[in-house]
Amino acid sequence: MPTLECPVEGCDWQSQDLDAAFAAAMTAALQIHDRTVHQPQAQPAAAAAPKLKLDPPTIAAGCDPDQWSAFTR
């Protein structure tokens, strides 16, 4: 009869001997649980950061060379 082991590295937990059909059903149920409940979490700092809308730089006609230089930088 098979036993189930914890998939976490360094954990020595094992189940008691299980019937093969029950062990297979339990393994499938745990895989579904892992995929649906324990999905990777998005980074909260990136999600919480506000999005800023910046306007493109503008310059007026007839500007002096210093203003043009500042605009092109």
N, C-alpha and C positions, 0 to 999 in steps of 0.2 A: 504494500500500500504506500502511496506517495505522501510526502510531507511538503508543505509550502514553507518558503523562506522569505524573510523580509528583504526587499530589493535595495534597501539603504545600506551603503557600504559601511562596514564596521559593526552592524547590528547582528547579533547572533540568534535572534528569535527564529524559532521553527514551530510549525503547528504539530499537533499530534498526528499519528498515522490516519490518513483519510481514505475513503473509498475513491477509486480512480475517477469515477463519473462525478462525484461530488467535488473533488479537487479541480477537475477541469471546469465545472460550472462556476466554482468560486473564483478561479483565476480569470475567467472571462468577465465575470461581474466586476471584479476589482479593476480590470483594464478599462472597462466602460466607465467606471466611477472616476478613475484617474484622468481619463480624457475629457470628461464632461465637467467635473467639479474642480479639479486641480490644474486648470489651464495656466500657462505662464502669464504672469501679471505684467501689464505695461508699466513702464517707469512712471511713477506718480509725479515726479518733478517736471517731466516733459509735458505731461498732460495738463498740469496746473499752470504752466507758464502762459501769461497773457500774450495774445498775438497783437503786435503793433502794426498799424498801417502807416507807412511813410509815404509822403508825397514826393514825386521826383523833383530834383532841383530845377529852378527856373531862373531866368535872367532877363532883364528888360533891354529893349533895343536902345542903342546909344550909350552903352555902359563904357566906363573908362578901362584902360588896360589892367589895372589892379583888380577890378571886379571880374573881368574876363579870366584872369589867371586864377583867382579864387574859385570861380565856377568850374573851370576845367580840372582843377585838383579834386 
